[in-house]
Amino acid sequence: MSLRDELGFDRNLSRRHRMSRLFEWVCRISTWSGMAILFVLLASIAARVSIEGSMSAFVDGDVPDEARLKEIENTILSHPAIVNVVRDTDRSGLVSFFMDVDEANLKQEDADDLRWEDVRYELVSMCYEIEDVELTFDSSEPITGWDWGFLSRYPSALYPERAGLLPGVWGSLWLLLFTAVVAVPLGIGAAVYLEEYASETWVTRLIKLNLANLAGVPSIVYGILGFAVFVRFFDEKLVIGGVQILPIGSTVLAGAFTLALLILPVIIVATQEALRAIPQSIRTASIALGATKWQTIRNQVLPAGLPGIATGVILALSRALGETAPIVVIGVLSFTSSSPGGIENVSDILENPSAVAEVPFDKFSTIPIQIYNWVPKPQPEFAAQAARAILVLLVILLCVNSVAIFVRNHYQKKLKW
């Protein structure tokens, strides 16, 4: 190699090393940027869990004179729970009153404590007698930090600060269980057949192509399919001999079937990829030693592919747990005062096992549905409750995904190839 060629080679090598370092920094910045965005998201949600109570009023119509405004302030201050009133006038001339409430004055002996809403109603009655003034009062209840009772209470429209997530938690758990019972055996079985038994024909290639496409179909399409088949058809039309077969309707079973359709392509594709990653020499060696096709699959292929299969299945189930659109379409309850089968804790299952048989055909709600129901409500208390529910959902998803990582790492250590 000439000196000129050697110098050109050195320059090219240096340039490639610089590009490699640049690409490394791009990947590093992308990773830390994603972590920072996730942290900001979690911090913003956690900050919304707590809200301070507020009490305010504004004047409807024409602004009264100063003497009348003073009379309003004195009337408001005459309530024992109000310790201070601040008047504010904006650029449009709207006069507002912001009140400070002493929560110690809300405590009552031998009775339930007063709510800020109760104080608001009392102020409305007190200010009603002021002539030529129309006031509109607004209030929100204080919510402080995390409350474990949030997981054991039912939703409430009258007392939003006391609303709970109990039906959503149990509904999501039952829905996830029945979805797994339906989707996991079917998905793994279909993938094993396509990879191990089916011959490579144009029909097989067409099925695999459609499975890959179905994995990317929007979830609401599966919701429409589930509504048309599992809710409408089985709920109204499938009657044989005067007996309705499988009266599903908008029940846990309909939701499980719908979500099973949603995640089936994902499980099949993930299982196929896990089986393809297994060296063909393992299958050949097993058959050469006299094992049958099924013995090879059961004792060699499936154990070797279990890390990838388990990871794909659990990630698919975690996706089903967070789905909202298909569940909304099939008519799941956004507000319910009961959990599926009337089961509120594990002891109910032990005391009344027959209630489990009622769960598949019972109405239900889920955590995403309750979040979907709370977020658009105007009361700030519901925003705080929605933030709590989001944290619960994130914790559950984190636990499910952690199980996937544990299973993958555990079985990867046992692989000898």
N, C-alpha and C positions, 0 to 999 in steps of 0.2 A: 504494500500500500504506500502510495506516495505521500510526501509531507502535506501536500495540499488536500488530498483525500482524507488524511488523518485529522487535519484541522477541521474540515467540514463535518466529519463524523463526531468529533468532540463537541462542536457547536450544536449539532442536532441532538446529541445526548443531553447536553445541558438544557436545551429548550424543552425536551420531553420531561426532564426532572422538574423543571419549573411548572410545567402544566400539571404534573402529578401533584405537586404541593398545592397549587391553586385549587385543583379539584378537591383535595383533602379539606382545605379551608372552607370551600363552598358547602361540602357535606356537613362539616362541623357547625358552621353557622346555621344551616337549615335545621339541624337537630336541636341546637339550643334555642333557636327562634320558636320552633314548635313547642318545646318545653315551656318557654316563657309565655306563649299564648295560652297554653293549657293552664298554667298557674294563674294567670290573670283571670281566666274564665272561672276557675274554681273560687278565687278570692272574691270576684264580683258576686257570685251566687251566695257564698257564705256571708257576705256583707248584707245581703237582703233578707237574711233569716230574722234579724232583729229590726224592729221599727219602734219609734217613739210614738206614744199616743198623741193625738192632736185634737184641738177643739177650736173651731173658728166660726165666724158668722159674717155675712155681708149684707148690705142694705140693698133691697130691691127697689127699683123706681127712683124717684127724685131724692136727692140727698137732703136730709132735714137740717135745721139750723144747729148751732153749737150747743144750745141749751138742751135740745132733744138728744144729741149725741152723748152729752154728759149723763143724761137720764138713762140712756141705754147702758153706758158703762157702769153706773151705780147699781142698776138692776142686776146686771150680770155679776158684779162683785158681791151682791147680797147673798148669792148662793154659797153655802159653806165650803164647797169643794173648789171654788175658784179663788185663787190667791192673787192673780194679776191679770190685767187686760191691757193689750197694746193695740192702739188704733193706727190704721194705715190707709192712706189714700193714694191710689195709683194715678197714672197719667190720664186715664179716661174718666177719672172722677169717682171711681168705685170705692166706697168706704168699707173696710173690712176690720173685724175685731179678732185678735188672736189671744186665746186664753191659756193661762197656765193652771194646771189642775194639781192639787195636792192629793196624792194617792192615799195619804194617811187618813184623810177625811172621808174616803170611800169605804173604810172599814166599818162594819156594823156588827153589833152584838146580837147573837141569837138570830141571825139572818144572813142571807148571801150578800157578799160585797156588791156595792153598786158598780155598774159598768159605766164607762164614759158615755155609752149610748143612753143610759138612764139619765145621766146628768144633762145630756142634750135635750131629751124630752122635757125635763123639768124647766130648763131655760126657755124652751119654746113656749111653755105655758106661762112663765113669768113675764116674758116680753110681749106676749100677745095683747096685754092690756095697754101697752104704750100706743097712744093715738097717732095716726097718720104715718106710721112706720111699719114697713114690712121687712122682716129679717129672715134670712135663710141660714140655718145652722148646719154644720157638718162636723163629724167626729170620726176618729178611728181609734181602736183599742190598741194599747201597747202590747208588743210581743217581744220577749227578751230571750235571746239565745235558743239553744236546743232544748226540747222538751220530750222526754222519753214517752210521756203519755200520748204524744202525737201518733205513735205506732199502735196504740190500743184504743183509739177513739174513732167514731164514725164521722163522716162529713156532716157539716152543719151550715145551713144557709142563714139562720138567725143569729148564731154566735160564731162568726168566722174565726175569731181568735182561739176557739176551742175545737175547731175542725180537726179531724184525724185522717189517717191513711189506712186504717185497718182493712176495709173491703178491698182496696187496691193491692195491698201486700198479699193477702190470701188469694185474690183473683189472679194476680200475676204468677204466684207459685203454682197454683193448680193448672193454669193455662200452660206454663212451661213444662210441667210434668206430663200432661196429656199430649202436648206437641211432641215431646221427646219420644213418648211411647209409640206414636204413629210414624214420625219422620225418620228416626234413627234406624230401625230395622229395615224399612223400605229403602232408604238411601244407601246404606251399606250393601244391602243385598243386590240392588240394581247395579251399583258400581262393580261389585265382585263379578257379576254375570258379564257385564260389558267388557271387563278387562281380562277375565280368566277363562270364560266359557265361550262367549260369542265370537264367531269367526269375523274376520275383517272384510265385510261386504259393504256395498254402498248403503244398505239399510242401517247397518251399525254406525257408519260414519255420519249418516244423516241424523241419527238419534243423538250422537255425541255433540254434533254441531248445535242442534236445537237445545240440548241441555245447557251448553255454554251460553246461548242466547237467553234462555229462560232465567238464568242466574242474574241477568242484568235488567229484567223487566221491572218497572216501578211497582212498589208494593201495593198501591191502591188498585191496580189491575187485579191482583189476587183477592183484594177485598170485594170487588165487584163480582168476581167469580164465586167467592164464598157466599155472598149474599144471595146470588141467583140460585145456587145449587143447595147449599146447606140450610139456608134460612127459608127461602120461598118454596123450593120444591119439596123438601122433606117436611116442612111445617104445614103445608096446605094440600099438596097434590098426591103424595104417596100414600094412598089409602087402598088396602087390599081386604076385600070381604068386610067392609065397614070398620076395619081396624087400621088406625094410622100407624105406619111403620116408622120407627125412629123419630119421634116428635122432637126434633132438635131445636128449631127456632134460634133466637139470639142467646145461645147458652154457651157454657164453657166448651162443650163438644164442638159446636160450630166454629168457635174461635180457634180451637186446637187444630181442626181440620184445615182451616184457612191458613194458619201460620205454618202448618206442615207442608202445604203446597208451596208456600213462599220459600222455605229453607231447603226443601228437597233437592232442587238443582245445585244449591251450594254444597250440601253434604255429598252428593254424588260426584261432583267435580273434584272436591277436596279429597275424597276417598280414591278416586281414579289417579290423581297425581301422587298420592302416597303409595299406591300399588305399583305405579310405573317406576318409582324410584328404587324398588327392590331389584337387585341384580337377577338376571334371568338364570344365572348359574345356580342359584339356590333352588329354583324350581326343577332344573335339570338334574341336579344331584339328588334331590328327594325322590323324583320319579325313577332314577337309575337304581336307587336302593330298594325299589319295590313298592313304594308308597303310591296310593291311588291319587287321583286328581284332588278329591275332597280332603284327603289326609294332608296333602301338600299345602293346600290353601289354609286348612285349620291349624296345622302345627308349625308351618314355616312362614307362609305369606302374611296372614293376618297378624301374628305376633310381631313380625318385622315391620309391618306398616302401621301398627297401633299408634305410635306417637303422632304421625301425621293425620291419621283418621280421627283420633281423639281431639286433636287441636281443631281440625275443621268442624267437627260436630259441635264442640263447645262454643266456638266462635259463631256458628250459625244459630245456636240457641240463644246466645247473648244478643244477637241481632233481633231475633223474634221477641225477646223480652222488652226491647225498647221500641217496638213498632207501635204506631198509633193509627195511621191511615186505614189499614185493612180492618182494624178493630172498630173504628168509627163507622165504617161503611156497613158492617153487618149489624149495627144497631146495639152496641154494648152500652150499658147504662153509664151515664156520666155522674149520676148521683144515686146512691143506693144506701139503705139503712140496714143492710144485711150482707153477710159474707156467704160465699157458696156453701150450701149444705148446713148453714148455721154454725159453721166451725170457726171459732174465734181464737183458739189456741190449741196446742198439741194435746192437752188433757181432754179436750172435747172428742178427739179422735179415739182416745183410749176408752173413754166412758161410753161413747155411742159410735161404734164402728160402722153401723148401718148408715150413718150420715154421709160416709164417703161415697156410697152408691148413689146418693142424690146429687152429688157435686157436678157430674157431667151434664146433667139436664137442668141446672139451676142458672139463674141470671147472675151476672158478675160485672165487676169493674176491674180496671188495672191501674197501676201507678201512672203510666203515660196518659191514660184517659183522664184521671183526676187532675194531673198537671194541666192537660189541655182544657179542662173545665174551669180551673181556677185562674189561669193566666189572664183571660180577657175580662174578668170581673173588675169593676171600678174600685172596690174597696181595697185599700192598701194591705189589709190583713191577709187577703187571699194571695197577694203577691209574696208575702212572707211565707205562707203555707206552701205555695208552689215551689219556692226556693228550698224549703225543707224536703219536699218530695223529690226534687231533682237530686239533692245530696243523697237521699236514700237510694234512688235508682242508680246513681253513679257508684255507690258503695257496693250494691249488689252486682253490678256489671264488673266492677274491679275484682270481686271475689270469684265470679264465674271465670273471668279471663285468667286469674291466678291459678285456678284449678287446671286450666288448659296448659299453662306453662309448666306446672308441676308434673302433670301426667306426661307431657312430652319429654321433659328432662329425665324423669324416672325411667321411662322405657328406653330412651336413647342410650342410657348407660348399659343396658343389657344387650345391646346389639353387638355382635361379634364380627361384623363385616364393615 
